[in-house]
Amino acid sequence: MKFMWGLLAGFALGVATGLVLAPQSGEATRAQLGEQGIMLRDRSGNLTGDLRTRASGLTGELRSRANDAMDQGREIYSRTKEDLSDRYTKAKSGNL
């Protein structure tokens, strides 16, 4: 029971101290929080647009790199196929 009285007394002292030392009224605090919420929403909107722009640019760059890699792969395949075909023809004819 002593613990409960101590807990209630501590709670009451905390509330009283908060009310006495509050820098501004609750209405002013709510207004300030509302303004900060609007600023945060605007910032997050700008950040989203920036991220979309960056992602779009990266997508184009990755697509370009992938196409270049595919072209290189096709070229190597073509050269290797021709080389193996020539070797096969020479081996078949006995000129190897």
KAQUI-V168253 format. One record per backbone hydrogen bond with DSSP energy under -0.5 kcal/mol. CO is the residue of the C=O (numbers start at 1). NH is the residue of the N-H. If there is no record, write none. Layout:
CO:NH / CO:NH
This chain:
1:5 / 2:6 / 3:7 / 4:8 / 5:9 / 6:10 / 7:11 / 8:12 / 9:13 / 10:14 / 11:15 / 12:16 / 13:17 / 14:18 / 15:19 / 16:20 / 17:21 / 18:22 / 25:29 / 26:30 / 27:31 / 28:32 / 29:33 / 30:34 / 31:35 / 32:36 / 33:37 / 34:38 / 35:39 / 36:40 / 37:41 / 38:42 / 39:43 / 40:44 / 41:45 / 42:46 / 43:47 / 44:48 / 45:49 / 46:50 / 47:51 / 48:52 / 49:53 / 50:54 / 51:55 / 52:56 / 53:57 / 54:58 / 55:59 / 56:60 / 57:61 / 58:62 / 59:63 / 60:64 / 61:65 / 62:66 / 63:67 / 64:68 / 65:69 / 66:70 / 67:71 / 68:72 / 69:73 / 70:74 / 71:75 / 72:76 / 73:77 / 74:78 / 75:79 / 76:80 / 77:81 / 78:82 / 79:83 / 80:84 / 81:85 / 82:86 / 83:87 / 84:88 / 85:89 / 86:90 / 87:91 / 88:92 / 89:93 / 90:94 / 90:95 / 90:96
